[in-house]
Amino acid sequence: MKNNRNGLRNNSLFYIIIFILLVLATSWFVGGQGSAQTENLTSSEFVTKLKAKKIKNFALQPANGVYHVSGTLKKAESPKKTNNSGLAILGKSAATIHKSDKFKATILPNDASLKEINAAAQQSKTKMNTEGESQNGMWLNIALTIVPFLFFAFLLYSMMGQAGQGGGGAGKIMSFGKTQTKPVDPKKNKVRFSDVAGAEEEKQELVEVVDFLKDPRKYLALGARIPSGVLLEGPPGTGKTLLARAVAGEAGVPFYSISGSDFVEMFVGVGASRVRDLFTNAKKNAPAIIFIDEIDAIGRQRGNGKTGGGNDEREQTLNQLLVEMDGFTGKEGIIVIAATNRSDVLDPALLRPGRFDRKILVGRPDVKGREAILKVHAKNKPLTEDVDLKVIAQQTPGFVGADLENVLNEAALVAAERNKTKIDAADIDEAEDRVIAGPAKKDRVISPVEKNTVAYHEAGHAIIGVVLSDSRVVRKVTIIPRGRAGGYAIMLPKEDQNLLTKKDLMEQIAGLMGGRTAEEIIFGSQSSGASNDFEQATQIARAMVTEYGMSDRLGMVQLEKGGAPVGAYGQANYSQETATAIDEEIRKLLDEGHQKAIEIIQTHREQHKAIAEALLKYETLDEAQILSLYNTGKMPEKDQEEFPSEKASTFEEAKKAAQLRDEAKQAREEQHEQTEADSEEKATDIKPTEDDSDPKD
């Protein structure tokens, strides 16, 4: 209800309606009040009635340069249909107005009129009173003059205040130049290093930042300068914001969190003003941490692709940020932590030493990191004994912390839908499928012909994945529709890979071509179900040719980066002939993958048919079942060589790990120096022996 009232008050229509009601009320008060009981007479009508002895008594009162006459008639009369103001009586018609013995009149303040009225009153023996000059009219005129002006001033004030808020909720006319960021109370920030899993090395890099915020004198006494800024770079969802909160929580200092886009508004200069205000407030509460999320919104390289001045507001904001960070002397105790997934577009001045001195890559977690992340998010979720977080970590390569949290949350939702009290392995499996491909559409009506086509299509992916299993293995194959897919095969790396060879990429292309190849061999036709396969295969082939230098024809050159041409302002820096050669090389790689898929399916027709028929019967097959169908039919034995469990380390453990790493490095250097010294000493002790015997003897 409160939000609705605020929304109404912020609406301009609300003020217009209030203004109209004020005008109507004022008009009624001035000209219409009491008109239902009082008749307004002209000066001549008043004198005529006075001479005719129809008036019982009256009173004269000077006001605003005239005389107002008010009195009582001896006999009530019906007033005229309209009053002098020309306004109809509110809420009543002329026919319904009753007779009245009250009257009002106005006369000019000249001697002749007053003399005539005095004489007529004496002649008719009418009682006449006089009153002092009234001040009500003067104040009413002043009110009618000033009140509308004040109302319009208030309306303009409100509109300016609402425009200046920019969605931030300031409420003051000049507040749009102030930052709306309030520091997070250190007592309310409960995030610690133990809550951040899968980023152990990153936490070790941030240990000294926490140490400096806790005890800066230890560093200043040695003349050390703590990094003014720390840039966290990595894909979305890897925990960059969580790391910054953990640093503030461990250090127990105020935490200012703001997005890069919050600095830029419709008014020029607002961004720079907000930067100044943010750093001023942070210095008042020092030591403190300023966290700028998505800093690439204001930190993009200046002058890139501009033809007519560009976005001056963004540049002014960036320039002010550069000035504020460069103005540190190391004693304010202010550390700026920024996060981005596009560090390649940041301005070089922002990345130089003295501003963002330290750059920490927060990458995707490995298999041990994923297990640790799953353990953190599974703390408040009841799991059955058949749920193995190690297996889930192995089945989710490439997943970041946000993805893994989403998997467990979806599993909890699935378990609740199935009226379970605990989350079991089946719920986890369904949650993984939902995150990867979307919810299942089991009620979709599929014809037997289409279902048969999809089964052999997905079996084609599976058989190639089993044969070419050096780098990737088939985790699951299903023909249950999910999202836009009529079926899908999940083929994941055996282990985390940082480097991909040409052989690995060609195997991926062949696996993606398996579906269309199976359709051509089995049915002699082609369907539209392979469109996404071709999209992925083309992306891999293009990257091999233009980024990885895996084409013998084009050589080891980088022509594109991230799918975009490498050149000034996004323009291709290669000729049309090179573009044609790129297309031909991509086609060549795709044709090689297609031919490889044909060879595999032709030589494994029986296994391919067995997998397809099992899909038609069971709809979903996991890795063990696929291998069982391909090999001996026996279920695979559980692999006992599993990686050790890992837990998220606390700040003390991360600090200790950093010290151990430094000690180990120092020990290796000392051992290396000692080995070199021993080698030199040994070389010095070994001298050539002299033969004292005379050759002649």
Secondary structure, DSSP 8 states (H G I E B T S, - for coil): -HHHHHHHHT-HHHHHHHHHHHHHHHHIIIIITTTTTEEEE-HHHHHHHHHTT-EEEEEEEEETTEEEEEEEEEEEE---SS-TT----TT--GGG---EEEEEEEE---HHHHHHHHHHHHHHT-EEEE----SHHHHHHHHHHHHHHHHHHHHHHHHHHHHHHTTS---STTGGGS-----B-TTT----GGG--S-HHHHHHHHHHHHHHH-HHHHHTTT----SEEEEE-STTSSHHHHHHHHHHHHT--EEEEEGGGG--SSTTHHHHHHHHHHHHHHHT-SEEEEEESGGGT-B-TTTT-SS---HHHHHHHHHHHHHHHT--S-S-EEEEEEES-GGGB-HHHHSTTTS-EEEE-----HHHHHHHHHHHTTTS-B-TT--HHHHHHT-TT--HHHHHHHHHHHHHHHHHTT-SSB-HHHHHHHHHHHHH-SB-TT----HHHHHHHHHHHHHHHHHHHHSTTTEEEEEEE-S-BTTBS-EEEEEESS--S---HHHHHHHHHHHHHHHHHHHHHTS---GGGHHHHHHHHHHHHHHHHTS---TTT-S---EETTEESSGGG---S-HHHHHHHHHHHHHHHHHHHHHHHHHHHHTHHHHHHHHHHHHHHSEEEHHHHHHHHTTS-----------------HHHHHHHHHHHHHHHHHHHHHHHHHHHHHHHHHHH-------S-TT-
